[in-house]
Amino acid sequence: MLLSEILDLNSSFELFREGDFTSLGLNVSEADEKLLTFIAEEKFLAQLSKSISCVITTKEMASKIPENIGVIISEVPRIDFFSLHNKLIENKDYKRKDFKTEIGENCSISKTAIISDKNVKIGNNVVIEEYVIIRENTTIKDNCIIRANTVIGGEGYEFKRHNNKTFGVVHIGGVIIEENVEIQYSVCVDKAIYPWDNTIIGEYSIMDNLVHIAHAVKVGKRCFITSKTTIGGRTIIGDDCWFGIGATVSNGLVIENNSSISLGAVVTRSLKENSKVSGNFAISHDKYIDFIKKIR
């Protein structure tokens, strides 16, 4: 898609330099796509991923964008970017192609479960209990268990405020539940925003009751995520991580392999491999314990 072809979707757009793109994404997004993103401040230029082919930016910033990247000028790049996404979902070439839902062999699916009749793939030996809801663009691989009242592939929480109004950003990405995952009662796993992206739960990971996994989160293999944990959008979690009861993880972080987050911890920074953190805001568990001992 050429930038010049989308000018009529927003009367405030001004073409600065022609370019082409296949999808939308954030400036740090890595995808097998040519992505259109937005840049409102110069500090974000250094974070442009190799997937970015076009940018929506301000008139002041336009000349600072690398010459190999197409540019559209906008007064409000962030708002116009997400508004464009919402308009492009009417374009069949922007969305995923539809297919009839596929269900594998030896599955046990409750009669009260609600499964979209399109764009769902369910593997073999999958258990889906009562009142589970599975939205389109969801893949559940072999030997998974989805306990009652869970919602997979729901609309994520992404809203924008502009001119005293708010609007929601439509989610058209997907969810992939890898093999041998167990999701217990009343869990919510939101789908990703962009058509090329997925929320992913890795093999043999287990989620306890009332867990919330936000859009585009990537959970590694063999992770234990206990009750009432919330993981913010786009966070990437490595293998063999542990999340204690009621843990909260902010959006856009990287939690590396074998990290342990104690019950009630509030994590606002990325964690290196083998980290163990506690507290609000979370710090090294050993430092946290030393601090508690000092104030007693």
VENDAJO-V682275 format. One record per pair of residues at least 6 apart in sequence whose C-alpha atoms are under 7 Angstrom apart, sorted by the first residue. I is the first residue (numbers start at 1). J is the second residue. Records with the same first field share a line. If there is no record, write none. Layout:
I = J, J
This chain:
1 = 20, 21, 22
2 = 19, 20, 21
3 = 18, 19, 20
4 = 15, 18
7 = 13
12 = 74
13 = 72, 73, 74
14 = 72, 73, 74
15 = 71, 72, 73
16 = 71, 72, 73
17 = 70, 71, 72
18 = 70, 71
19 = 53, 54, 69, 70
20 = 53, 54, 70
21 = 34, 35, 36, 53, 54
22 = 33, 34, 35
23 = 33, 34, 35, 36, 94
24 = 35, 36, 37, 194
25 = 35, 36, 37, 194
26 = 37
27 = 37, 38, 47, 48, 49, 52
28 = 47, 48, 49
29 = 49
30 = 49, 51
31 = 51
33 = 51
34 = 51, 52, 53
35 = 51, 52, 53, 54
36 = 52, 53, 54, 55
37 = 52, 54, 55, 56
38 = 55, 56, 57, 77, 78, 81
39 = 55, 56, 57, 77
40 = 57, 58, 77
53 = 69, 70
54 = 69, 70, 71
55 = 70, 71, 72
56 = 71, 72, 73, 74, 77, 81
57 = 72, 73, 74, 77
58 = 73, 74, 75, 77
59 = 73
62 = 71, 73
82 = 169
86 = 169, 170
88 = 94
89 = 95
95 = 195
96 = 195
98 = 118, 119
99 = 118, 119
100 = 117, 118, 119
101 = 117, 118, 119, 120, 121
102 = 120, 121, 122
103 = 121, 122, 123
104 = 122, 123, 124
105 = 124, 125
106 = 124, 125
107 = 124, 125, 126, 127
108 = 126, 127, 128
109 = 127, 128, 129
110 = 128, 129, 130
112 = 130, 131
113 = 129, 130, 131, 132, 133
114 = 131, 132, 133, 134
115 = 133, 134, 135
116 = 134, 135, 136
118 = 136
119 = 136, 137, 138
120 = 136, 137, 138, 139
121 = 138, 139, 140
122 = 139, 140, 141
123 = 140, 141, 142
124 = 142, 143
125 = 142, 143
126 = 142, 143, 144, 145
127 = 144, 145, 146
128 = 145, 146, 147
129 = 146, 147, 148
130 = 148, 149
131 = 148, 149
132 = 148, 149, 150, 151
133 = 150, 151, 152
134 = 151, 152, 153
135 = 152, 153, 154
136 = 153
137 = 173, 174, 175
138 = 153, 174, 175, 176
139 = 175, 176, 177
140 = 176, 177, 178
141 = 177, 178, 179
142 = 179, 180
143 = 179, 180
144 = 179, 180, 181, 182
145 = 181, 182, 183
146 = 182, 183, 184
147 = 183, 184, 185
148 = 185, 186
149 = 185, 186
150 = 185, 186, 187, 188
151 = 187, 188, 189
152 = 188, 189, 190
153 = 174, 175, 189, 190, 191
154 = 189, 190, 191
155 = 171, 190, 191
156 = 171, 190, 191, 214, 215
158 = 168, 169
159 = 166, 167, 168, 169
160 = 166, 167, 168
161 = 167
170 = 193
171 = 191, 192, 193, 194
172 = 192, 193, 194, 195
173 = 191, 192, 193, 194, 195, 196, 197, 198
174 = 191, 192, 197, 198, 199
175 = 191, 198, 199, 200
176 = 198, 199, 200, 201
177 = 200, 201, 202
178 = 201, 202, 203
179 = 203, 204
180 = 203, 204
181 = 203, 204, 205, 206
182 = 205, 206, 207
183 = 206, 207, 208
184 = 207, 208, 209
185 = 209, 210
186 = 209, 210
187 = 209, 210, 211, 212
188 = 211, 212, 213
189 = 212, 213, 214
190 = 213, 214, 215
191 = 198, 199, 215, 216
192 = 198, 199, 215, 216
193 = 215
197 = 216
198 = 216
199 = 215, 216, 217, 218
200 = 217, 218, 219
201 = 218, 219, 220
202 = 219, 220, 221
203 = 221, 222
204 = 221, 222
205 = 221, 222, 223, 224
206 = 223, 224, 225
207 = 224, 225, 226
208 = 225, 226, 227
209 = 227, 228
210 = 227, 228
211 = 227, 228, 229, 230
212 = 229, 230, 231
213 = 230, 231, 232
214 = 231, 232, 233
215 = 233, 234
216 = 233, 234
217 = 233, 234, 235, 236
218 = 235, 236, 237
219 = 236, 237, 238
220 = 237, 238, 239
221 = 239, 240
222 = 239, 240
223 = 239, 240, 241, 242
224 = 241, 242, 243
225 = 242, 243, 244
226 = 243, 244, 245
227 = 245, 246
228 = 245, 246
229 = 245, 246, 247, 248
230 = 247, 248, 249
231 = 248, 249, 250
232 = 249, 250, 251
233 = 251, 252
234 = 251, 252
235 = 251, 252, 253, 254
236 = 253, 254, 255
237 = 254, 255, 256
238 = 255, 256, 257
239 = 257, 258
240 = 257, 258
241 = 257, 258, 259, 260
242 = 259, 260, 261
243 = 260, 261, 262
244 = 261, 262, 263, 264
245 = 263, 264
246 = 263, 264
247 = 262, 263, 264, 265, 266
248 = 265, 266, 267
249 = 266, 267, 268
250 = 267, 268
253 = 269, 270
254 = 270, 271
255 = 270, 271, 272
256 = 271, 272, 273
257 = 273, 274
258 = 273, 274
259 = 273, 274, 275, 276
260 = 275, 276, 277
261 = 276, 277, 278
262 = 277, 278
264 = 279
265 = 278, 279, 280, 281, 282
266 = 279, 280, 281, 282
267 = 281, 282
268 = 281
276 = 284, 285
277 = 283, 284, 285
278 = 284, 285, 288
279 = 288
